[in-house]
Amino acid sequence: MRVFFKRTALSAVLLAAGTLLAQGAPVKSVPKPLPMFELRTRRMDVDVDGAPNAYGPRGKKTLDVLKNSRLEGKRHGEIVGYLTDDDDPSIPIIQGPNDPCPGFYISQTSYTDHARKDPKDPLRYVDATRINYVVLGDEAKRQGARIGDFVAVYSRKYRKAVYGIVADEGNPSGDEGSLHLLQDLGYPFVDGRDDSVEKEGEVTVRFYPRSNPGRLFFREQEALDAAAKKAGVSLLFATQTASQR
């Protein structure tokens, strides 16, 4: 019995590829997908660390309150949101007249611009008002993620996915994202004082371990988007596809 197959676009492509191979012509290999894993957040708090106007003394119009600059937001926790004096951690380092926000504290992130060596340079850190970033939690770290990796982040509420980077740590849950990230996803947040995504599982973070081997640093989101896309980071999420059916 003879079986006939209907010629489709796919069969045409396969036939063409077979012809090229028979003729000895080079065929471009399909790049392997990047290793990745996804984590659903229990909530997503706003992180403003790295922004020049994140923290400051009373009277300054800051993006966040000083309590949130401490480890896990605990009143007497270690200060992790801004630089302090080496000899006396109760004394903050103040921005000078030539810095972006004179009189404000120098807010820091774990990921830094290696081209700027001075720890007291506010531009050494990732600006939470300009860059999409997430915090590295214990579970993501256990699965291989590290500071500087690219991520894709998806909001079920707004059905939107965006590129980002792992730029900070200090919260074991990892349920924090930069102000710019949450705004980019569609949330109407303006600072880090009280705003947060409180619904469990509403935000999903897809981590791409070791996807930024060159340790690229970004000051504009457009540059990050281009680099993440070039690296092979995908913005397509299964839940996103299902919701569009």
C-alpha positions in Angstrom: 0.0 0.0 0.0 1.4 3.4 -0.9 0.9 6.3 1.5 0.8 9.9 0.2 1.6 12.8 2.5 0.1 16.2 1.9 2.8 18.8 1.2 2.7 21.5 3.8 4.9 24.5 4.6 6.8 22.4 7.1 7.4 19.6 4.7 8.6 22.1 2.1 11.1 23.4 4.6 12.3 19.9 5.5 12.6 19.0 1.8 14.7 22.1 1.2 16.9 21.4 4.2 17.4 17.8 2.9 18.3 19.1 -0.5 20.9 21.4 1.0 22.4 18.7 3.1 22.6 16.4 0.0 24.4 19.1 -1.9 26.8 19.7 1.0 25.6 23.2 1.6 26.0 24.5 5.2 22.9 24.6 7.3 22.7 27.1 10.2 22.1 25.3 13.5 19.2 26.3 15.7 20.6 27.9 18.9 19.9 26.0 22.1 17.4 27.6 24.5 18.9 29.2 27.6 18.6 27.2 30.8 15.8 28.8 32.9 13.4 28.3 35.7 10.3 30.1 37.0 9.2 31.2 40.4 5.8 32.6 41.4 6.0 35.3 44.0 3.9 35.2 47.1 3.7 39.0 46.9 5.9 41.7 45.2 7.1 44.6 47.3 8.5 47.8 45.7 12.3 48.1 46.0 13.8 51.6 45.4 17.4 50.8 46.4 19.9 52.3 44.0 17.8 55.3 43.2 19.6 58.6 44.2 16.5 59.9 46.0 15.7 56.6 47.7 16.6 57.6 51.3 17.6 60.7 53.1 17.3 62.7 56.3 14.0 64.0 57.6 12.7 66.8 55.4 13.9 65.3 52.2 11.2 64.0 49.7 12.4 60.4 49.5 11.0 57.4 47.7 11.0 55.3 50.9 11.0 55.4 54.7 14.2 54.5 56.5 12.6 51.5 58.1 12.5 49.8 54.7 16.2 50.3 54.2 16.9 47.7 56.9 17.3 44.0 56.4 13.8 42.4 56.0 12.3 45.8 57.0 13.0 45.1 60.7 13.3 48.2 62.9 16.7 47.2 64.3 17.9 45.2 61.3 21.1 45.8 59.5 21.0 48.8 57.2 21.3 47.4 53.6 19.6 50.2 51.6 22.3 52.9 51.8 25.9 53.3 52.6 27.0 54.0 56.2 30.3 55.0 57.8 32.7 52.0 58.2 33.5 52.9 61.9 29.9 53.8 62.9 27.1 52.2 60.9 24.6 54.6 62.4 26.1 57.4 60.3 24.9 57.5 56.7 27.1 58.6 53.8 25.7 61.8 52.2 25.7 62.7 48.6 27.9 65.7 47.7 27.1 68.9 45.7 28.1 67.2 42.4 26.1 64.0 42.9 22.6 63.4 41.5 20.7 64.3 44.7 22.9 66.3 47.1 22.0 65.8 50.7 20.4 62.4 50.2 21.9 59.2 51.3 23.9 57.0 48.8 21.6 54.1 48.2 23.2 50.9 47.0 22.4 47.7 45.2 24.3 44.4 45.1 24.9 44.7 41.4 27.3 47.4 40.5 29.0 49.1 37.6 32.6 47.7 37.7 33.8 50.7 35.7 33.1 52.9 38.7 35.3 51.9 41.6 34.4 54.4 44.2 31.7 52.9 46.6 30.6 56.4 47.4 29.7 57.1 43.7 25.8 57.0 43.5 26.1 56.1 39.8 27.9 52.9 40.7 24.5 51.3 41.6 21.4 50.2 39.6 18.8 52.9 39.7 15.4 51.5 40.7 13.6 54.3 38.9 15.2 53.6 35.6 15.9 49.8 35.4 13.7 46.7 35.8 15.3 44.5 38.5 14.4 41.8 40.9 15.9 40.7 44.3 17.7 37.4 44.6 16.0 35.2 47.1 17.1 31.9 48.7 15.1 29.6 46.4 16.3 31.3 43.2 19.9 31.2 44.5 19.5 27.5 45.3 18.4 26.9 41.7 21.5 28.6 40.3 20.5 32.2 39.8 23.0 34.9 40.7 23.4 38.7 40.8 23.6 40.1 37.2 21.5 37.4 35.5 18.8 38.4 33.1 15.1 37.7 34.0 11.7 37.9 32.3 8.9 39.0 34.6 5.1 38.5 33.9 2.1 40.1 35.5 -1.1 38.0 35.3 -3.2 41.1 36.2 -1.9 43.2 33.3 -1.0 40.3 31.0 2.3 41.9 30.3 5.9 40.5 30.3 9.1 42.6 30.5 12.9 42.1 30.6 14.8 42.7 33.8 18.0 41.8 35.7 18.8 40.4 39.1 20.3 43.4 40.9 19.8 43.2 44.6 19.5 40.9 47.6 18.8 41.0 51.3 15.3 39.6 51.2 15.3 35.7 51.6 11.9 35.4 49.9 13.1 37.4 46.8 9.6 38.9 46.6 10.7 42.4 45.6 11.1 44.3 42.4 12.3 47.7 41.4 9.9 50.6 41.2 10.6 50.8 37.4 9.8 47.1 37.0 6.4 47.3 38.6 5.6 50.5 36.7 6.7 48.8 33.5 4.3 45.9 34.2 1.4 48.3 34.5 1.1 48.9 38.3 0.4 52.6 39.3 3.0 52.7 42.0 4.9 55.9 42.7 7.3 55.0 45.6 8.3 52.2 47.9 6.6 53.4 51.0 3.4 51.2 51.1 2.8 49.9 47.6 3.0 46.2 46.8 1.4 43.5 44.8 -0.4 41.5 47.5 -2.0 38.7 45.5 -0.1 35.4 45.6 1.1 34.2 42.3 0.2 37.3 40.4 3.8 38.0 39.4 6.0 35.3 37.9 9.8 35.7 37.5 11.7 33.5 35.0 15.4 33.4 35.8 18.1 32.7 33.3 21.2 31.5 35.2 24.5 32.8 33.8 22.8 34.6 31.0 24.9 37.8 31.4 28.5 36.4 31.5 30.0 39.7 30.5 28.5 41.3 33.6 26.9 44.1 31.5 25.7 47.1 33.5 22.7 49.2 32.3 21.6 52.8 32.9 18.7 52.7 30.5 16.0 50.1 30.1 16.2 50.1 26.3 19.8 48.9 26.5 18.9 46.1 28.9 16.0 45.0 26.7 18.2 44.8 23.7 20.9 42.8 25.5 18.4 40.4 27.1 16.7 39.8 23.8 20.0 39.2 22.1 21.0 36.7 24.8 17.8 34.7 24.1 15.6 35.7 27.0 11.9 35.0 26.1 8.9 37.1 27.1 6.5 34.4 26.2 4.8 32.8 29.2 2.4 29.8 29.2 -0.2 31.6 31.3 0.0 34.6 29.0 -0.6 32.4 25.9 -3.5 30.6 27.7 -5.2 33.9 28.5 -5.1 35.0 24.9 -6.9 31.9 23.6 
